[in-house]
Amino acid sequence: MADASSVIDPCTALLKGPGLSKERRADALLIRGRGYHRSKRLELAAQDYAAASELTPKNVEIWMSWSNVHLRLGPDQGYVDKVERAAKLEPNNARVLRTLGALYWNLGNRNGAIELYGKALRADPNEAYTWIFRSRAYSAMGKHAEAIADADALLALPPAALNRDGYLDQHGDVRDFTVAALIHRGELFQTVGQMDRAAKDFDAAVNAGRSAPALVARAYFRMETNDASPEALADLEEATRTEPANASAQFALGMSLTHSKMFDRAFTAFDHAVAARPGFSVALKMRARMHRHFQRTDEAVEDFVAAIEADPRVVTTSLPALRHAGYWTSAQAPTSFTPEFQDAIRACMLDTTCN
């Protein structure tokens, strides 16, 4: 699939020209919007989708693309409204049904999501996103056999169908769908303990192009049986050479280096992860631990607080360690940065056994 960002300049030139019909102008805005979308310029994408919707409000593709921008910028009513608009326009469209299923899932209606995914696949059995969405849903519900069956069906699709739209991952990066599907199935096999089959899928994902996500997935698989696996470390070093700004790869490298007690390099990897993805809470928390290791208490506390501010769930995951070490004795979780809670964090950042 061509680089989506390559359509931006031609569409811009076309839009500046005279005599464009309303339909052609809307098409150019939609295509340019997708270019912005897939190059992570989401605000510009939203502007183009909005302009296109004014010209051709019955084009369901506009509403689905625009809803995805809302979802990536942060779930809000705009996301819901635009999915519902698409559903009213073409209620039997497979891609609309899949998008509506994802909305149901995000709103907590698991059974409704599964039902909609089924309708989408009956409408178009080649709808790759629906197969992977339903497989993930089944996995989250503990229905691993069904999840693996859907992953098998996904990978059995004709290559043209599998990569028809490319794959936009959770961070907004365009990836190869075959590789994404192999990683997903490998993780399912890993979950159910079918390690030989998992290894084959992770190897196949890496061999399909040695992409950073595939190398990271295989490294995590290897680290499951050996925290300090030299093969895992080699995969992660390759992944970060391939994509130095890949925050997930840098974080995984930092974890591998931590297990191998190479703390200087681990700090650098976590630092790169935070630089690539500001607000990456677990990377901030691990960088705090590296600061603590090197007795940089103020910096450690600053990173730990930043991790909580980026994701309040860090409080929940950190409380057992704070309580075990005796630094937080209240039965209640803190709801704000009280002096007592700040003292507990500082004490933990002075104590290398507080993990």
KAJOQUI-V769080 format. One record per backbone hydrogen bond with DSSP energy under -0.5 kcal/mol. CO is the residue of the C=O (numbers start at 0). NH is the residue of the N-H. Records with the same first field share a line. If there is no record, write none. Layout:
BEGIN
CO: NH ; NH
END
This chain:
BEGIN
2: 5
3: 6
4: 7
5: 9
6: 10
7: 11
8: 12
9: 13
10: 14
11: 15
12: 16
13: 16
20: 24
21: 25
22: 26
23: 27
24: 28
25: 29
26: 30
27: 31
28: 32
29: 33
30: 34
31: 35
32: 36
33: 37
34: 38
35: 38 ; 40
36: 39
39: 41
40: 44
41: 45
42: 46
43: 47
44: 48
45: 49
46: 50
47: 51
48: 52
49: 53
50: 54
51: 55
55: 58
57: 59
58: 61 ; 62
59: 63
60: 64
61: 65
62: 66
63: 67
64: 68
65: 69
66: 70
67: 71
68: 72
69: 73
75: 78 ; 79
76: 80
77: 81
78: 82
79: 83
80: 84
81: 85
82: 86
83: 87
84: 88
85: 89
89: 92
92: 96
93: 97
94: 98
95: 99
96: 100
97: 101
98: 102
99: 103
100: 104
101: 105
102: 106
103: 108
104: 107
107: 109
108: 112
109: 113
110: 114
111: 115
112: 116
113: 117
114: 118
115: 119
116: 120
117: 121
118: 122
119: 123
123: 126
125: 127
126: 129 ; 130
127: 131
128: 132
129: 133
130: 134
131: 135
132: 136
133: 137
134: 138
135: 139
136: 140
137: 142
138: 141
141: 143
142: 146
143: 147
144: 148
145: 149
146: 150
147: 151
148: 152
149: 153
150: 154
151: 155
153: 156
157: 160 ; 161
158: 162
160: 163
166: 168 ; 174
168: 171
172: 168
174: 166
175: 179
176: 180
177: 181
178: 182
179: 183
180: 184
181: 185
182: 186
183: 187
184: 188
185: 189
186: 190
187: 191
188: 193
189: 192
192: 194
193: 197
194: 198
195: 199
196: 200
197: 201
198: 202
199: 203
200: 204
201: 205
202: 206
203: 207
205: 208 ; 209
210: 214
211: 215
212: 216
213: 217
214: 218
215: 219
216: 220
217: 221
218: 222
219: 223
220: 224
221: 224 ; 225
225: 228
228: 232
229: 233
230: 234
231: 235
232: 236
233: 237
234: 238
235: 239
236: 240
237: 241
238: 242
242: 245
244: 246
245: 249
246: 250
247: 251
248: 252
249: 253
250: 254
251: 255
252: 256
253: 257
254: 258
255: 259
256: 261
257: 260
260: 262
261: 265
262: 266
263: 267
264: 268
265: 269
266: 270
267: 271
268: 272
269: 273
270: 274
271: 275
272: 276
276: 279
278: 280
279: 283
280: 284
281: 285
282: 286
283: 287
284: 288
285: 289
286: 290
287: 291
288: 292
289: 293
290: 295
291: 294
294: 296
295: 299
296: 300
297: 301
298: 302
299: 303
300: 304
301: 305
302: 306
303: 307
304: 308
305: 309
306: 310
310: 313
311: 314 ; 315
312: 316
313: 317
314: 318
315: 319
317: 321
318: 322
319: 323
320: 324
321: 326 ; 327
322: 325
335: 337
337: 341
338: 342
339: 343
340: 344
341: 345
342: 346
343: 347
344: 348
346: 349 ; 350
347: 350
349: 351
350: 353
352: 354
END
